[in-house]
């Protein structure tokens, strides 16, 4: 039996994710959940839903979260972390409020939260905190005493998140035909967001062009490029590009889009491309459709050899990184000063989101931050 590691004050870990449909009948209700309050007509939802119907109406994200749950539980058991792991989603079952209710009834009073988003942004951090606050308020309205929730810090530069991506890029390069391998371009992709949201991402002192969202992705990409150079002796050209834009045409979003970027590279005579989806924790619908389907079809049309490197998913090294983050935060909450593991120029992210971090267009209560209504 491994020696038990100290996890107090925490008595549970919550895996908090986006959620996705698990059958054709789920698609439109799921998209209605995602877009609630935006006044998007059902016809538009059906148009977006066709991406899901190409895959039988099933998003892989829920199954991937189940795999991550298994990996976390296995890692915890093997390393003496006696902490139950629960799972709740923003937009589909198991819903966050239902999971927090179950945790409360199970007697969980202090919960560490891992969100399946590694970077600072409104949709990737503060919106999850708003979801937590909304769920806690619902529990209070039911007469339950809400537990305290603490969101674990951003992990974009933790080696347990980086190393699987580095290995994936190396494997994708090795899979390219040898004549084009050395000249391959590395296109690091992430979800496009409105420019205004990017510029105000992260703490207020980080606001500016691209904000923390762009800076963190650039640091991640540089770390991968440096590791690939060290292991292959080749310094590949690279760029951070974007995918999965979903907003109105008149609103500026981060560019260039991956498909436009492939056209540009082809015009410049680039011999091959590795697409590395560093902005995504798992191979969910945006990866399967926007990269494996749409971008890959564009590359085939151009006659441009491409490979898509895998996301981190349920890699055991990522599970170990989560364990590290839990133990680090637990020690900090006990008044200790643990080593905070992070690579690159930006260092470890904050534990507690400060006031003004990734602001919403309309202010809403958000848990697990300096402005949280829940102590």
N, C-alpha and C positions, 0 to 999 in steps of 0.2 A: 504493500500500500504506500503511495507517495505521501510525503509529509504534507499536512494540511497548511495551506497558505492563508494569511490573514486578509479577509475581504471586508471586514467591518469598516464603515457602518452599513455597507450594502448587504441586503438579503435577497437580491434578485437582479438579473440582467434582462432588459427588454430589447429585443431586436425590432426596430421600428423601420418599416419600409413603405413603399408606394402602393403595392398591391396590383393585381391584374386579373382579367377575366379567365375563367377556367372552362369555358364552353361557349358555343355560339350565342346562347340565350343571355349570357352575362355581358356581352360586349357593349351594347347600347346603355344599359343601366350603369355599367362601370364608367363609361365615358361621360355620362350625365353626372356622376359623382365627381369626376375629375374637373369638369367645367362648371360646376354648380355656381350660380350667381353671376355668370358672365352673359346670360341671355343668348346662348348659342342654339340655333334651331336644330331639330332632330335630323333634318336633311344633311346638315354639316356633320353631325355625329356619325351618320351612316357612311358618309364619304371617308371620314377618318377611320371608321371601323373596318373598312375593306382591308387595311393592313393586317388586322387580327384575323379576319376570315381567310386570308391566304394561309394561315397557320392553324386552321380548324377552329378559330375563335378562342384560342388558348394562348395567353401570354406565358412565357417560360419563367417569369419572375417568381411566382409563388413556389414552384418546384425548386428553383434555385435557392430560395430562402429556406426551404425545408432541408436542403443539402447543407446550407451554412449552419442551420440549427444543429444538425447532426454533428458537423465538424466542431462546433463550439462545445457541445456537450461532451464529445469524445476528448477534446483537448483538456477541458476543465477536469474531467475525471482522471485523466492520466497525469495531471500535474498538481493535484491536491487543491483544486479550487472548488469548494463546496458551495456552489451558487446555482440555483435553478435558472433556466433560460426560457423566457416566454417570447411570443411573437405577436405583433399587432401591426395592422396596415392603415394607411391613410384613406385609401379609396376602395378597398374590397376586403372581404372576409379572409382571415379573422380581423375584424375592425378593432382599431385602437381602444375605443371606449369599452368594448366588450372584454378585451384582454386586461385592461387596467382594473375593471370591475372584478374579474376573476382573481387578479393578483391581490387586490384589496381583501377580498373574501378569504383568500389563502393566508392572510396575515402579513403580507409584504408591506413594509413601512418605508423603506429607503431603497430606491430603484436606480441603478445605473442604466443609461439608455444608449444603445448603439444605433445610429441612423445609417442607412445604406447610401450615404452620400459623403464623400471624403473631403469636400471643399466648402468654402464659405460662399453663400449666396442666399437670397431670400427663399427660393424654392427648395434649396438643398439643406437649409439649416433653420432659419427663423420660422418658415411655414410649419416645419415639424414641431417647433416649440409652440407655435400657436395651436396646432392640433392637440398637443399635450395639455395645454391650458384649457382648451375646450372640453376635452375628455375629463379632466379633473373637476371642472365646474359641473359637468353632468353628474359625476359621482356625488358631489356635494349636494346637488339638488335632489338626489335620491336618498339623502340622509346618511350617506357613508362618509367617513373621514378620509379625505384623499391622502394617498402616500406622497412622500417627497420624491421628485424625480430629478436626476442630474444627468445631463447629456454629456457623453464622453467627447473629448476634443477632436478636432479634425485630424485625420490620419493620412493625408495625402503624401506626406514625406516620411512616414514610418517605414523602416526597411522591410517589415513583414508585408506591407502593401506594395512596395516598390519592386522587391526581388522577383515575385511571380511575373510582373509585367516585363521586367528586364529579360527574364528567361523566355517569355513569350515572343518578344521582339527578336531575340537571337534565333529562336526556332523558326520564325517566319522568314527571316533572312536566309537561313540555311536551306529552306524549302524552295527558294527562288532558283531558277536556272543559274548556273555558275557564271555564264558570260555577263549577266545583268546584275549580279549580286552586289558587287563592290560599289556600283553607281546608284544603288537603290536610295530613294528618298523616303524619309520617315515622316508620315503625316499623323500627328497626334490629334485625336479627335475628342471633343466633348460636346455637351448639349449647348446649343446656342441659346442665349437669353437676351432680353432687351438690353441695349447699351446702357440705358439709365439704371437698370438693376445691377449690371456689372460694375458701373462706376461707383455705386454706393454699397458694394459688397464688403464685408469685413467690418472691423471697428472704424469709427469715424476718422481716425488718423490715417487709415489706409485708403480712404475714398479718393477718387481721382480717375484718370483714364484706365478703365478696366478693373479698377479696385482690386481687392484681394482675390476675387474669382480668377481673373486672368493671371495675376502674379503667381498664384499657387500652382496653376496648371503649367505655366512656363517653367517654374522651378522643378516640377515633376518631370517634364520633358527633358530638361537639361541633365538631370540626374540619370535618366535612362540613356541618353545619348552618350554621356561620359562613360557609363558602365559598358555600353556596347563597344565604344572605342578601346577601352582598356582590355576587353576580352577578345576583340577581333583585329585590332590594329587599324581599323578603318573608321574615319570620322564621316558619318553620313550626313548629308544635308537634311534639314528638317524644318517643320513649321507646325505651329498650333493652329488647327482649323476646327470648323464647327459643323454641327449636323442637327437634324430634328427640329428645325425652326417651325413654330406653330402659330405665330402672331400675325396681326394685320399687316398688310404690305407697307402701309405708311409709317409704321413704327420701326425705327432703326434697331436691328438686332446684330449681334456679333457676327463678323464675317472674316474670311471667306468660307462659304459652304464647301463641304468635302467634294461634291461633284464638280463644282466650278474649279476647285483647286486641281482636281485630276485633269481637267481640260487644259488648264494653264501649264501644268507639268508636262503633259504630252506635247504641247506646243513648243516647250523649251527643250524637247528632246530627252527628257529624263527616261531612263531605260526601264525602271520598275519602281513600285511603291509598296511599302508596308504601312497599312492603316492600323494604328494602335489606339484603341478606345480607352484612353487613360481616365476619362471623366466618368466612367461607369464601373460599378462594383461587379456586375454580373452581365452575362450575355442575354439581356432581356430584349423586348420588342424593338427598341430603338436601334440596338446593335444588329439584330437579325434582319430587320427590314431596311433601315437606312444605310447600313454598311454591306451586309451580306447579300442583300437583294438589289437595292437601288444603286449604290456606289459601285458594286461589283459589275452590274450590268453596264454602267457608264464606262468603266475601264475596259470591258470586253468590246464595247462599241468603238473605243479608241484604239484597241489593239495594245493596251498597256498592261503588262503583267502586274498583278496585285496579289498581296496576301494580307489577311486580317489576323492580327495577333489576338490571343484570348484575353479576357478580363480575369480578374483575380478569383472571382467566384468563391468556392468553398475550399480553396487551397489551404492545406494545413498551416502554412506559414502565416496566412492571414488570420486564421483562428488563433494562432499563438500571439499575433500582434494585438488582437482583441483582449486576450488574457493579460497581456502586458499593460494595455490601456486601463483595464479595470483595476489591476493591482496598483498602478501608478496613482490613479485618481483616489482610490480608497486610502492609500498612504497619505496623500495630500490632505484629505478630509480629516485624517487623524492627527494632523498637525506636523507630519514629517516632511522631508524634502527629498523625495525619490528622484533618481535619474530619469529624465524625460527624453526618451529616444526619438530622435529626428535627424534626418539628413538634409543637406542642402543649405541654402543661404537664409532661409526664412525662420528656421528653428521651430520648436514646438509651438503649437497654437495655444490660445488661452483656454482655460477650463470653463470659465464663466463668461458668456457673451455679454459684452458691456452695453450700456445704453447707447442707442444710435447705430448698433451693429446690424447691417443688412435690413434697413428699415422697410416697412410695408407702405404701400400707397395710402392705405387707410389704417391708422393705428388699431391694433387688436392686442388683447392680453397674450403674453407668451411666457411659458414656463421655462425653468432651467436657465435663467439669465439674471443679470443684475437688476432688471426691471420686472422680475417675476412677481405676480401677486401671491405666489405660493412659496413660503419660506422653506 
